[in-house]
Amino acid sequence: MHPRGFKLLALQFINHPMLYKILTVAGLATFEIYAAIPAGFAFGLSPMIIFLASLVGGLLGVFAAAYLGDKIKLVVNSFRKNKAEKPKKEPGFVLKIWEKYGVIGLGLLGTMTVGAPISIGIGVGFNVPTNKMVFWCSLGVLIRCALFTALGHYSMQLF
């Protein structure tokens, strides 16, 4: 292929509206998969593209949270030194998951409920090794993307 033809082909791909839709789904999935998958269906993307884009975006969110988790922990610990201890209140939902199921529950159930970045942050707060949290949250993102893409696809078939 002539270099000029390759350049034209690359420009056509970059300016293609579907690329923006796929990037939007992946970007939404970085923070919230529950918004990304319906957006993909609203854009008219195929279920496989929605699954792949939301999976890539969700995994990007996991790795970004894991990378930034240690840095956030340093900032939080510096604020804690300056504040007095507050009285303990009743344990919340995430703490109950942690106490009952450990790192696996936090990675899988936490990812399904509050999202992977928040689960990673909580895991860092509980001093869970980052590689364990990344593994279980990544598995949770994979299951969540597959489950909700299939649910969306078969729900759309009803109409």
DSSP file (Angstrom, degrees, kcal/mol; ACC not computed):
  #  RESIDUE AA STRUCTURE BP1 BP2  ACC     N-H-->O    O-->H-N    N-H-->O    O-->H-N    TCO  KAPPA ALPHA  PHI   PSI    X-CA   Y-CA   Z-CA
    1    1 A M              0   0    0      0, 0.0     5,-0.0     0, 0.0     0, 0.0   0.000 360.0 360.0 360.0 139.0    0.0    0.0    0.0
    2    2 A H     >  -     0   0    0      1,-0.1     4,-2.1     4,-0.0     3,-0.4  -0.422 360.0-122.3 -67.3 141.2    1.3    3.4   -0.8
    3    3 A P  H  > S+     0   0    0      0, 0.0     4,-2.0     0, 0.0    -1,-0.1   0.849 113.7  53.0 -56.4 -34.6    2.2    5.5    2.2
    4    4 A R  H  > S+     0   0    0      2,-0.2     4,-2.0     1,-0.2     5,-0.1   0.886 107.4  51.1 -68.7 -36.6   -0.2    8.2    1.2
    5    5 A G  H  > S+     0   0    0     -3,-0.4     4,-2.3     2,-0.2    -1,-0.2   0.871 109.2  51.2 -65.5 -37.5   -3.1    5.6    1.0
    6    6 A F  H  X S+     0   0    0     -4,-2.1     4,-2.5     2,-0.2    -2,-0.2   0.895 108.5  51.8 -65.9 -39.7   -2.2    4.4    4.5
    7    7 A K  H  X S+     0   0    0     -4,-2.0     4,-2.2     2,-0.2    -2,-0.2   0.906 110.6  47.7 -64.5 -40.7   -2.3    7.9    5.8
    8    8 A L  H  X S+     0   0    0     -4,-2.0     4,-2.3     2,-0.2    -2,-0.2   0.905 111.7  50.3 -65.3 -41.5   -5.8    8.5    4.3
    9    9 A L  H  X S+     0   0    0     -4,-2.3     4,-2.0     2,-0.2    -2,-0.2   0.907 110.8  49.3 -63.4 -41.7   -7.0    5.2    5.7
   10   10 A A  H  X S+     0   0    0     -4,-2.5     4,-2.4     1,-0.2    -2,-0.2   0.902 111.0  49.7 -64.6 -41.3   -5.7    6.1    9.1
   11   11 A L  H  X S+     0   0    0     -4,-2.2     4,-2.1     1,-0.2    -2,-0.2   0.881 109.3  51.7 -65.5 -37.7   -7.4    9.5    9.0
   12   12 A Q  H  < S+     0   0    0     -4,-2.3     4,-0.3     2,-0.2    -1,-0.2   0.903 111.4  47.7 -64.8 -39.6  -10.7    7.9    7.9
   13   13 A F  H >< S+     0   0    0     -4,-2.0     3,-1.0     1,-0.2     6,-0.2   0.913 112.0  48.9 -66.9 -42.5  -10.5    5.5   10.9
   14   14 A I  H 3< S+     0   0    0     -4,-2.4    -1,-0.2     1,-0.2    -2,-0.2   0.869 114.8  44.9 -65.9 -36.6   -9.7    8.3   13.3
   15   15 A N  T 3< S+     0   0    0     -4,-2.1    -1,-0.2    -5,-0.2    -2,-0.2   0.399  85.2 119.5 -88.8   4.0  -12.5   10.5   12.1
   16   16 A H    X>  -     0   0    0     -3,-1.0     3,-1.0    -4,-0.3     4,-0.9  -0.533  64.5-138.1 -72.6 130.7  -15.0    7.6   12.0
   17   17 A P  H 3> S+     0   0    0      0, 0.0     4,-1.6     0, 0.0     3,-0.2   0.798 100.0  63.4 -60.5 -29.2  -18.0    8.2   14.3
   18   18 A M  H 3> S+     0   0    0      1,-0.2     4,-2.6     2,-0.2     5,-0.2   0.855  95.7  59.3 -65.9 -32.9  -18.0    4.6   15.6
   19   19 A L  H <> S+     0   0    0     -3,-1.0     4,-2.6    -6,-0.2    -1,-0.2   0.909 104.9  49.2 -60.4 -41.9  -14.5    5.2   17.1
   20   20 A Y  H  X S+     0   0    0     -4,-0.9     4,-2.0     2,-0.2    -1,-0.2   0.870 110.5  50.7 -66.3 -36.4  -15.9    8.0   19.3
   21   21 A K  H  X S+     0   0    0     -4,-1.6     4,-2.3     2,-0.2    -2,-0.2   0.925 111.6  47.1 -65.9 -44.1  -18.7    5.8   20.4
   22   22 A I  H  X S+     0   0    0     -4,-2.6     4,-2.5     1,-0.2    -2,-0.2   0.919 113.0  48.7 -64.1 -43.7  -16.4    3.0   21.4
   23   23 A L  H  X S+     0   0    0     -4,-2.6     4,-2.5     1,-0.2    -1,-0.2   0.850 109.5  53.3 -65.6 -33.7  -14.0    5.4   23.2
   24   24 A T  H  X S+     0   0    0     -4,-2.0     4,-2.6     2,-0.2    -2,-0.2   0.926 109.8  47.3 -65.9 -44.0  -17.0    6.9   25.0
   25   25 A V  H  X S+     0   0    0     -4,-2.3     4,-2.2     2,-0.2    -2,-0.2   0.926 114.5  46.8 -62.6 -44.7  -18.1    3.4   26.2
   26   26 A A  H  X S+     0   0    0     -4,-2.5     4,-1.1     2,-0.2    -2,-0.2   0.900 112.7  50.0 -64.5 -40.3  -14.6    2.6   27.3
   27   27 A G  H  X S+     0   0    0     -4,-2.5     4,-0.7     1,-0.2     3,-0.4   0.906 111.4  47.7 -65.5 -42.2  -14.2    5.9   29.1
   28   28 A L  H >X S+     0   0    0     -4,-2.6     4,-3.5     1,-0.2     3,-1.1   0.899 108.4  55.7 -63.5 -39.7  -17.5    5.5   30.9
   29   29 A A  H 3< S+     0   0    0     -4,-2.2     4,-0.3     1,-0.3    -1,-0.2   0.739  92.9  70.4 -67.8 -22.0  -16.5    2.0   31.9
   30   30 A T  H 3< S+     0   0    0     -4,-1.1    -1,-0.3    -3,-0.4    -2,-0.2   0.867 119.6  17.2 -60.4 -34.5  -13.3    3.3   33.5
   31   31 A F  H << S+     0   0    0     -3,-1.1     2,-0.3    -4,-0.7    -2,-0.2   0.798 141.1   9.3-105.9 -40.6  -15.5    4.8   36.2
   32   32 A E    >X  -     0   0    0     -4,-3.5     4,-1.2    -5,-0.2     3,-0.9  -0.858  46.7-171.1-151.9 108.8  -18.9    3.1   36.0
   33   33 A I  H 3> S+     0   0    0     -2,-0.3     4,-2.1    -4,-0.3    -4,-0.1   0.808  87.3  69.2 -68.8 -30.0  -19.8    0.1   34.0
   34   34 A Y  H 34 S+     0   0    0      1,-0.2    -1,-0.2     2,-0.2    -5,-0.1   0.759 107.0  39.0 -62.6 -23.0  -23.5    0.5   34.8
   35   35 A A  H <> S+     0   0    0     -3,-0.9     4,-1.4    -7,-0.2    -1,-0.2   0.759 111.8  58.0 -92.2 -29.4  -23.4    3.7   32.6
   36   36 A A  H  X S+     0   0    0     -4,-1.2     4,-2.2    -8,-0.2    -2,-0.2   0.916 101.9  50.5 -70.7 -45.3  -21.2    2.3   29.9
   37   37 A I  H  X S+     0   0    0     -4,-2.1     4,-1.9     1,-0.2     5,-0.2   0.932 111.9  45.7 -66.5 -47.0  -23.2   -0.7   28.8
   38   38 A P  H  > S+     0   0    0      0, 0.0     4,-2.5     0, 0.0    -1,-0.2   0.878 111.6  54.7 -61.9 -33.8  -26.5    1.1   28.3
   39   39 A A  H  X S+     0   0    0     -4,-1.4     4,-2.0     2,-0.2    -2,-0.2   0.906 105.4  52.8 -63.9 -40.0  -24.6    3.9   26.5
   40   40 A G  H  X>S+     0   0    0     -4,-2.2     5,-2.3     1,-0.2     4,-0.5   0.906 111.0  45.9 -61.4 -41.8  -23.2    1.3   24.1
   41   41 A F  H ><5S+     0   0    0     -4,-1.9     3,-0.8     1,-0.2    -1,-0.2   0.884 110.5  53.7 -68.2 -37.1  -26.7    0.0   23.3
   42   42 A A  H 3<5S+     0   0    0     -4,-2.5    -2,-0.2     1,-0.2    -1,-0.2   0.843 106.8  52.5 -64.7 -32.5  -28.0    3.5   22.9
   43   43 A F  H 3<5S-     0   0    0     -4,-2.0    -1,-0.2    -5,-0.2    -2,-0.2   0.615 116.5-117.4 -76.6 -12.2  -25.2    4.2   20.4
   44   44 A G  T <<5 +     0   0    0     -3,-0.8    -3,-0.2    -4,-0.5    -2,-0.1   0.728  58.5 156.7  83.0  22.3  -26.3    1.1   18.5
   45   45 A L      < -     0   0    0     -5,-2.3    -1,-0.2     1,-0.1    -2,-0.0  -0.424  48.3-100.1 -77.8 156.6  -23.0   -0.8   18.9
   46   46 A S     >  -     0   0    0      1,-0.1     4,-2.5    -2,-0.1     5,-0.2  -0.415  30.9-114.3 -72.8 153.3  -22.9   -4.6   18.7
   47   47 A P  H  > S+     0   0    0      0, 0.0     4,-2.8     0, 0.0     5,-0.2   0.853 115.7  54.3 -57.9 -35.7  -22.9   -6.5   22.0
   48   48 A M  H  > S+     0   0    0      2,-0.2     4,-2.6     1,-0.2     5,-0.2   0.911 110.1  45.8 -66.6 -40.8  -19.4   -7.9   21.4
   49   49 A I  H  > S+     0   0    0      2,-0.2     4,-2.8     1,-0.2     5,-0.3   0.898 113.2  50.4 -67.5 -39.8  -18.0   -4.4   20.9
   50   50 A I  H  X S+     0   0    0     -4,-2.5     4,-2.6     2,-0.2     5,-0.3   0.934 112.0  48.1 -61.7 -45.4  -19.9   -3.1   24.0
   51   51 A F  H  X S+     0   0    0     -4,-2.8     4,-2.4    -5,-0.2    -2,-0.2   0.946 115.2  43.9 -59.8 -49.8  -18.4   -6.0   26.0
   52   52 A L  H  X S+     0   0    0     -4,-2.6     4,-2.6     2,-0.2     5,-0.2   0.910 115.6  47.1 -65.3 -42.8  -14.9   -5.5   24.7
   53   53 A A  H  X S+     0   0    0     -4,-2.8     4,-2.4     1,-0.2    -1,-0.2   0.916 115.3  45.3 -66.2 -42.6  -15.0   -1.7   25.1
   54   54 A S  H  X S+     0   0    0     -4,-2.6     4,-2.7    -5,-0.3    -1,-0.2   0.862 113.1  51.6 -70.1 -33.4  -16.5   -1.9   28.6
   55   55 A L  H  X S+     0   0    0     -4,-2.4     4,-2.6    -5,-0.3     5,-0.2   0.938 112.0  45.5 -65.6 -47.1  -14.0   -4.6   29.6
   56   56 A V  H  X S+     0   0    0     -4,-2.6     4,-2.1     2,-0.2    -2,-0.2   0.929 116.4  45.9 -62.2 -45.1  -11.0   -2.6   28.4
   57   57 A G  H  X S+     0   0    0     -4,-2.4     4,-2.0    -5,-0.2    -2,-0.2   0.914 113.1  49.4 -64.4 -42.8  -12.3    0.5   30.2
   58   58 A G  H  X S+     0   0    0     -4,-2.7     4,-1.9     2,-0.2    -2,-0.2   0.904 112.2  47.6 -62.9 -42.1  -13.2   -1.4   33.4
   59   59 A L  H  X S+     0   0    0     -4,-2.6     4,-2.6     2,-0.2     5,-0.2   0.859 108.5  55.3 -68.0 -34.4   -9.7   -2.9   33.5
   60   60 A L  H  X S+     0   0    0     -4,-2.1     4,-2.4    -5,-0.2    -1,-0.2   0.904 107.6  50.1 -62.2 -40.2   -8.1    0.4   32.8
   61   61 A G  H  X S+     0   0    0     -4,-2.0     4,-2.4     2,-0.2    -2,-0.2   0.883 109.7  51.2 -63.9 -39.2  -10.0    1.7   35.9
   62   62 A V  H  X S+     0   0    0     -4,-1.9     4,-2.4     2,-0.2    -2,-0.2   0.951 113.9  42.6 -62.6 -49.8   -8.8   -1.2   38.0
   63   63 A F  H  X S+     0   0    0     -4,-2.6     4,-2.4     2,-0.2    -2,-0.2   0.862 113.9  51.2 -69.5 -34.9   -5.1   -0.6   37.0
   64   64 A A  H  X S+     0   0    0     -4,-2.4     4,-2.6    -5,-0.2    -1,-0.2   0.925 112.7  46.1 -65.5 -43.4   -5.4    3.1   37.4
   65   65 A A  H  X S+     0   0    0     -4,-2.4     4,-1.5     2,-0.2    -2,-0.2   0.889 113.4  49.6 -65.9 -38.3   -6.9    2.8   40.9
   66   66 A A  H  X S+     0   0    0     -4,-2.4     4,-0.7     2,-0.2    -2,-0.2   0.909 113.8  45.5 -67.1 -41.0   -4.3    0.2   41.8
   67   67 A Y  H  < S+     0   0    0     -4,-2.4     4,-0.5     1,-0.2     3,-0.3   0.915 120.5  38.8 -67.5 -42.7   -1.4    2.4   40.6
   68   68 A L  H  X S+     0   0    0     -4,-2.6     4,-2.7    -5,-0.2     5,-0.2   0.650  97.4  84.0 -82.1 -14.7   -2.8    5.5   42.3
   69   69 A G  H  X S+     0   0    0     -4,-1.5     4,-2.4     1,-0.2    -1,-0.2   0.889  89.7  47.9 -57.5 -44.7   -4.0    3.6   45.4
   70   70 A D  H  X S+     0   0    0     -4,-0.7     4,-1.6    -3,-0.3    -1,-0.2   0.886 113.0  48.9 -65.5 -37.5   -0.6    3.7   47.2
   71   71 A K  H  > S+     0   0    0     -4,-0.5     4,-1.6     2,-0.2    -2,-0.2   0.900 112.0  48.6 -68.0 -40.1   -0.3    7.4   46.5
   72   72 A I  H  X S+     0   0    0     -4,-2.7     4,-2.8     1,-0.2     5,-0.2   0.887 107.3  56.6 -65.6 -38.2   -3.8    8.1   47.8
   73   73 A K  H  X S+     0   0    0     -4,-2.4     4,-2.6    -5,-0.2    -1,-0.2   0.885 104.7  52.1 -61.8 -38.9   -3.0    6.0   50.9
   74   74 A L  H  X S+     0   0    0     -4,-1.6     4,-1.7     2,-0.2    -1,-0.2   0.911 111.4  46.7 -62.5 -42.3   -0.1    8.3   51.6
   75   75 A V  H  X S+     0   0    0     -4,-1.6     4,-1.7     2,-0.2    -2,-0.2   0.922 113.1  48.6 -66.2 -44.2   -2.3   11.4   51.4
   76   76 A V  H  X S+     0   0    0     -4,-2.8     4,-2.1     1,-0.2    -2,-0.2   0.912 110.4  51.5 -63.4 -42.4   -5.0    9.9   53.5
   77   77 A N  H  X S+     0   0    0     -4,-2.6     4,-1.4     1,-0.2    -1,-0.2   0.855 106.7  53.8 -64.5 -33.9   -2.5    8.8   56.2
   78   78 A S  H  X S+     0   0    0     -4,-1.7     4,-0.6     1,-0.2    -1,-0.2   0.864 110.4  47.2 -69.0 -33.8   -1.1   12.3   56.3
   79   79 A F  H >X S+     0   0    0     -4,-1.7     4,-0.7     1,-0.2     3,-0.6   0.857 107.4  57.2 -71.6 -34.9   -4.6   13.7   56.9
   80   80 A R  H >< S+     0   0    0     -4,-2.1     3,-0.7     1,-0.2    -2,-0.2   0.840  97.9  60.9 -65.5 -32.8   -5.3   11.1   59.6
   81   81 A K  H 3< S+     0   0    0     -4,-1.4    -1,-0.2     1,-0.2    -2,-0.2   0.831 106.2  47.3 -62.7 -31.1   -2.2   12.2   61.6
   82   82 A N  H << S+     0   0    0     -3,-0.6     2,-0.3    -4,-0.6    -1,-0.2   0.592 103.6  73.0 -88.4 -11.2   -3.7   15.6   62.0
   83   83 A K  S << S-     0   0    0     -3,-0.7     2,-0.1    -4,-0.7     3,-0.1  -0.776  79.3-118.9-109.3 150.3   -7.2   14.6   63.0
   84   84 A A        -     0   0    0     -2,-0.3     2,-0.2     1,-0.1    -2,-0.1  -0.477  43.1 -91.5 -78.3 154.6   -8.5   13.1   66.3
   85   85 A E        -     0   0    0     -2,-0.1    -1,-0.1     1,-0.1     3,-0.0  -0.455  38.9-140.6 -67.9 134.1  -10.1    9.6   66.3
   86   86 A K        -     0   0    0     -2,-0.2     3,-0.1     1,-0.1     2,-0.1  -0.652  30.5 -93.3 -90.8 152.4  -13.8    9.6   65.8
   87   87 A P        -     0   0    0      0, 0.0     2,-0.2     0, 0.0    -1,-0.1  -0.387  48.3-104.2 -64.0 143.9  -16.0    7.2   67.7
   88   88 A K        -     0   0    0     -2,-0.1     2,-0.2    -3,-0.0    -3,-0.0  -0.447  37.7-164.1 -71.4 138.2  -16.7    4.0   65.8
   89   89 A K        -     0   0    0      1,-0.2     3,-0.1    -2,-0.2    -1,-0.0  -0.588  41.8 -58.3-111.5-179.8  -20.1    3.6   64.3
   90   90 A E        -     0   0    0     -2,-0.2    -1,-0.2     1,-0.1     0, 0.0  -0.295  68.1 -97.6 -59.7 138.9  -21.8    0.5   63.0
   91   91 A P        -     0   0    0      0, 0.0    -1,-0.1     0, 0.0    -3,-0.0  -0.292  41.4-129.9 -62.4 141.7  -19.9   -1.2   60.2
   92   92 A G     >  -     0   0    0     -3,-0.1     4,-2.0     1,-0.0     5,-0.1  -0.116  29.8 -87.6 -83.1-176.6  -21.0   -0.4   56.7
   93   93 A F  H  > S+     0   0    0      1,-0.2     4,-2.1     2,-0.2     5,-0.1   0.908 125.0  47.9 -59.3 -48.0  -21.8   -2.6   53.8
   94   94 A V  H  > S+     0   0    0      1,-0.2     4,-2.6     2,-0.2    -1,-0.2   0.889 110.3  51.7 -66.2 -39.5  -18.3   -2.9   52.5
   95   95 A L  H  > S+     0   0    0      2,-0.2     4,-2.7     1,-0.2    -1,-0.2   0.875 108.2  52.4 -64.9 -36.5  -16.8   -3.7   55.9
   96   96 A K  H  X S+     0   0    0     -4,-2.0     4,-2.0     2,-0.2     5,-0.2   0.910 109.9  48.7 -64.3 -42.0  -19.4   -6.4   56.3
   97   97 A I  H  X>S+     0   0    0     -4,-2.1     4,-3.2     2,-0.2     5,-0.7   0.930 112.3  49.7 -60.6 -45.3  -18.3   -7.9   53.0
   98   98 A W  H  X5S+     0   0    0     -4,-2.6     4,-1.5     1,-0.2    -2,-0.2   0.923 112.1  46.4 -60.8 -46.1  -14.7   -7.7   54.0
   99   99 A E  H  <5S+     0   0    0     -4,-2.7    -1,-0.2     1,-0.2    -2,-0.2   0.849 121.3  37.2 -66.9 -33.7  -15.3   -9.4   57.4
  100  100 A K  H  <5S+     0   0    0     -4,-2.0    -2,-0.2    -5,-0.2    -1,-0.2   0.891 134.5  15.2 -86.5 -41.7  -17.4  -12.2   55.9
  101  101 A Y  H >X5S-     0   0    0     -4,-3.2     4,-0.9    -5,-0.2     3,-0.6   0.546  86.3-154.7-116.9 -10.5  -15.6  -12.9   52.5
  102  102 A G  H 3X< -     0   0    0     -4,-1.5     4,-2.3    -5,-0.7    -1,-0.2  -0.334  62.4 -19.2  71.7-150.3  -12.2  -11.2   52.7
  103  103 A V  H 3> S+     0   0    0      1,-0.2     4,-2.5     2,-0.2    -1,-0.2   0.829 137.0  54.9 -66.4 -33.7  -10.3  -10.1   49.6
  104  104 A I  H <> S+     0   0    0     -3,-0.6     4,-2.8     2,-0.2     5,-0.4   0.934 111.0  44.5 -67.1 -44.8  -12.3  -12.3   47.2
  105  105 A G  H  X>S+     0   0    0     -4,-0.9     5,-1.5     2,-0.2     4,-1.5   0.902 114.1  49.5 -64.8 -41.1  -15.6  -10.9   48.4
  106  106 A L  H  <5S+     0   0    0     -4,-2.3     5,-0.4     3,-0.2     4,-0.2   0.907 115.2  44.8 -65.3 -40.2  -14.3   -7.3   48.2
  107  107 A G  H  X5S+     0   0    0     -4,-2.5     4,-0.6    -5,-0.2    -2,-0.2   0.926 126.9  26.8 -69.0 -45.6  -12.9   -7.9   44.7
  108  108 A L  H  X5S+     0   0    0     -4,-2.8     4,-1.7    -5,-0.2    -3,-0.2   0.958 131.0  33.5 -85.1 -56.1  -15.9   -9.7   43.3
  109  109 A L  H  X5S+     0   0    0     -4,-1.5     4,-1.7    -5,-0.4     5,-0.2   0.885 119.2  52.3 -70.5 -38.0  -18.9   -8.4   45.3
  110  110 A G  H  >XS+     0   0    0     -5,-1.5     4,-1.7    -4,-0.2     5,-1.6   0.897 109.6  49.9 -63.5 -39.4  -17.4   -4.9   45.8
  111  111 A T  H  <5S+     0   0    0     -4,-0.6     5,-0.3    -5,-0.4    -1,-0.2   0.872 111.1  49.6 -65.8 -37.0  -16.8   -4.6   42.0
  112  112 A M  H  <5S+     0   0    0     -4,-1.7    -1,-0.2     3,-0.1    -2,-0.2   0.798 124.1  27.9 -72.0 -27.9  -20.4   -5.7   41.3
  113  113 A T  H  <5S+     0   0    0     -4,-1.7    -2,-0.2    -5,-0.1    -3,-0.2   0.910 136.8  12.3-100.6 -61.7  -21.9   -3.2   43.8
  114  114 A V  T  <5S-     0   0    0     -4,-1.7     4,-0.2    -5,-0.2    -3,-0.2   0.594 108.8-103.0 -99.5 -11.7  -19.7   -0.1   44.3
  115  115 A G     >< -     0   0    0     -5,-1.6     4,-2.0    -6,-0.2    -1,-0.2  -0.098  28.5 -84.6 105.4 155.8  -17.3   -0.5   41.4
  116  116 A A  H  > S+     0   0    0     -5,-0.3     4,-2.8     1,-0.2     5,-0.2   0.906 119.9  53.4 -66.5 -45.7  -13.7   -1.6   40.9
  117  117 A P  H  > S+     0   0    0      0, 0.0     4,-2.2     0, 0.0    -1,-0.2   0.901 112.6  45.4 -60.1 -37.8  -11.9    1.7   41.7
  118  118 A I  H  > S+     0   0    0     -4,-0.2     4,-2.5     2,-0.2     5,-0.2   0.910 112.3  51.4 -70.5 -40.4  -13.7    2.0   45.0
  119  119 A S  H  X S+     0   0    0     -4,-2.0     4,-2.6     2,-0.2    -1,-0.2   0.903 110.2  49.3 -61.6 -40.9  -13.1   -1.6   45.9
  120  120 A I  H  X S+     0   0    0     -4,-2.8     4,-2.6     2,-0.2    -1,-0.2   0.934 110.9  50.4 -62.5 -45.8   -9.4   -1.2   45.1
  121  121 A G  H  X S+     0   0    0     -4,-2.2     4,-1.9    -5,-0.2    -2,-0.2   0.898 112.1  46.4 -60.5 -41.2   -9.3    1.9   47.3
  122  122 A I  H  X S+     0   0    0     -4,-2.5     4,-1.7     2,-0.2    -1,-0.2   0.906 111.0  52.9 -67.5 -41.0  -11.0    0.1   50.1
  123  123 A G  H  <>S+     0   0    0     -4,-2.6     5,-2.7     1,-0.2    -2,-0.2   0.893 107.9  50.6 -60.8 -39.9   -8.6   -2.8   49.7
  124  124 A V  H ><5S+     0   0    0     -4,-2.6     3,-1.4     1,-0.2    -1,-0.2   0.895 108.2  53.6 -63.3 -39.4   -5.6   -0.5   49.9
  125  125 A G  H 3<5S+     0   0    0     -4,-1.9    -1,-0.2     1,-0.3    -2,-0.2   0.822 108.1  49.6 -63.8 -31.2   -7.1    1.0   53.1
  126  126 A F  T 3<5S-     0   0    0     -4,-1.7    -1,-0.3    -5,-0.1    -2,-0.2   0.316 117.7-115.1 -88.7   7.5   -7.4   -2.6   54.5
  127  127 A N  T < 5 +     0   0    0     -3,-1.4    -3,-0.2     1,-0.2    -2,-0.1   0.824  56.5 163.4  61.5  35.7   -3.7   -3.2   53.6
  128  128 A V      < -     0   0    0     -5,-2.7    -1,-0.2    -6,-0.1    -2,-0.1  -0.651  50.6 -97.2 -78.3 138.5   -4.6   -5.9   51.1
  129  129 A P    >>  -     0   0    0      0, 0.0     4,-1.9     0, 0.0     3,-0.6  -0.344  30.7-130.8 -56.6 135.0   -1.7   -6.7   48.7
  130  130 A T  H 3> S+     0   0    0      1,-0.2     4,-2.8     2,-0.2     5,-0.2   0.865 103.4  57.7 -59.7 -39.8   -2.3   -4.8   45.5
  131  131 A N  H 3> S+     0   0    0      1,-0.2     4,-2.0     2,-0.2    -1,-0.2   0.863 107.0  48.8 -63.8 -34.1   -1.7   -7.7   43.2
  132  132 A K  H <> S+     0   0    0     -3,-0.6     4,-2.4     2,-0.2     5,-0.3   0.923 112.6  47.3 -68.3 -44.3   -4.5   -9.7   45.0
  133  133 A M  H  X S+     0   0    0     -4,-1.9     4,-2.6     1,-0.2     5,-0.3   0.908 111.5  51.0 -64.1 -40.7   -7.0   -6.8   44.7
  134  134 A V  H  X S+     0   0    0     -4,-2.8     4,-2.3     2,-0.2    -1,-0.2   0.921 111.3  48.6 -62.6 -43.4   -6.1   -6.3   41.0
  135  135 A F  H  X S+     0   0    0     -4,-2.0     4,-2.2    -5,-0.2    -2,-0.2   0.960 116.3  40.4 -61.6 -52.1   -6.7  -10.0   40.3
  136  136 A W  H  X S+     0   0    0     -4,-2.4     4,-2.1     1,-0.2    -2,-0.2   0.860 117.0  48.7 -70.9 -35.1  -10.1  -10.3   42.0
  137  137 A C  H  X S+     0   0    0     -4,-2.6     4,-2.4    -5,-0.3    -1,-0.2   0.879 110.6  51.7 -70.6 -36.3  -11.3   -6.9   40.8
  138  138 A S  H  X S+     0   0    0     -4,-2.3     4,-2.3    -5,-0.3    -2,-0.2   0.910 110.5  48.4 -64.6 -41.3  -10.3   -7.7   37.2
  139  139 A L  H  X S+     0   0    0     -4,-2.2     4,-2.4     2,-0.2    -2,-0.2   0.901 111.1  51.2 -63.8 -40.3  -12.2  -11.0   37.5
  140  140 A G  H  X S+     0   0    0     -4,-2.1     4,-2.7     2,-0.2    -2,-0.2   0.887 109.1  50.2 -62.4 -40.1  -15.2   -9.0   38.9
  141  141 A V  H  X S+     0   0    0     -4,-2.4     4,-2.8     2,-0.2     5,-0.2   0.914 110.3  50.5 -65.0 -42.7  -15.0   -6.6   36.0
  142  142 A L  H  X S+     0   0    0     -4,-2.3     4,-2.3     2,-0.2     5,-0.2   0.936 114.3  43.3 -60.4 -47.6  -14.9   -9.5   33.5
  143  143 A I  H  X S+     0   0    0     -4,-2.4     4,-2.8     1,-0.2     5,-0.2   0.920 114.8  50.1 -64.3 -43.8  -18.0  -11.1   35.1
  144  144 A R  H  X S+     0   0    0     -4,-2.7     4,-2.5     2,-0.2     5,-0.3   0.912 112.0  46.7 -63.0 -44.3  -19.8   -7.8   35.4
  145  145 A C  H  X S+     0   0    0     -4,-2.8     4,-2.0     2,-0.2     5,-0.3   0.927 115.5  45.6 -64.6 -44.7  -19.2   -6.8   31.8
  146  146 A A  H  X S+     0   0    0     -4,-2.3     4,-2.2    -5,-0.2     5,-0.2   0.934 115.6  46.8 -64.4 -45.4  -20.3  -10.2   30.5
  147  147 A L  H  X S+     0   0    0     -4,-2.8     4,-2.4    -5,-0.2    -2,-0.2   0.939 117.2  40.3 -63.2 -49.7  -23.3  -10.5   32.7
  148  148 A F  H  X S+     0   0    0     -4,-2.5     4,-2.1    -5,-0.2    -1,-0.2   0.789 113.9  52.7 -77.8 -26.3  -24.7   -7.0   32.0
  149  149 A T  H  X S+     0   0    0     -4,-2.0     4,-2.6    -5,-0.3    -1,-0.2   0.923 113.2  44.9 -69.5 -43.4  -23.9   -7.0   28.3
  150  150 A A  H  X S+     0   0    0     -4,-2.2     4,-2.8    -5,-0.3     5,-0.3   0.921 113.4  50.4 -64.0 -42.9  -25.7  -10.3   27.9
  151  151 A L  H  X S+     0   0    0     -4,-2.4     4,-1.8    -5,-0.2    -1,-0.2   0.913 113.1  46.0 -60.7 -43.3  -28.6   -9.0   30.0
  152  152 A G  H  X S+     0   0    0     -4,-2.1     4,-2.1     2,-0.2    -2,-0.2   0.901 112.7  50.3 -65.8 -41.6  -28.8   -5.8   27.9
  153  153 A H  H  X S+     0   0    0     -4,-2.6     4,-1.3     1,-0.2    -2,-0.2   0.950 114.4  42.0 -63.3 -49.4  -28.6   -7.7   24.7
  154  154 A Y  H  X S+     0   0    0     -4,-2.8     4,-0.6     1,-0.2    -1,-0.2   0.800 112.5  55.1 -72.3 -26.2  -31.4  -10.2   25.6
  155  155 A S  H >< S+     0   0    0     -4,-1.8     3,-0.9    -5,-0.3     4,-0.5   0.885 105.9  52.0 -68.4 -38.3  -33.5   -7.4   27.1
  156  156 A M  H >< S+     0   0    0     -4,-2.1     3,-0.9     1,-0.2    -2,-0.2   0.803 100.7  63.0 -67.1 -27.8  -33.3   -5.5   23.8
  157  157 A Q  H 3< S+     0   0    0     -4,-1.3    -1,-0.2     1,-0.2    -2,-0.2   0.752  93.0  64.4 -67.6 -22.8  -34.5   -8.6   22.0
  158  158 A L  T <<        0   0    0     -3,-0.9    -1,-0.2    -4,-0.6    -2,-0.2   0.751 360.0 360.0 -71.5 -22.8  -37.7   -8.4   23.9
  159  159 A F    <         0   0    0     -3,-0.9    -1,-0.2    -4,-0.5    -2,-0.2   0.432 360.0 360.0-103.0 360.0  -38.6   -5.1   22.2
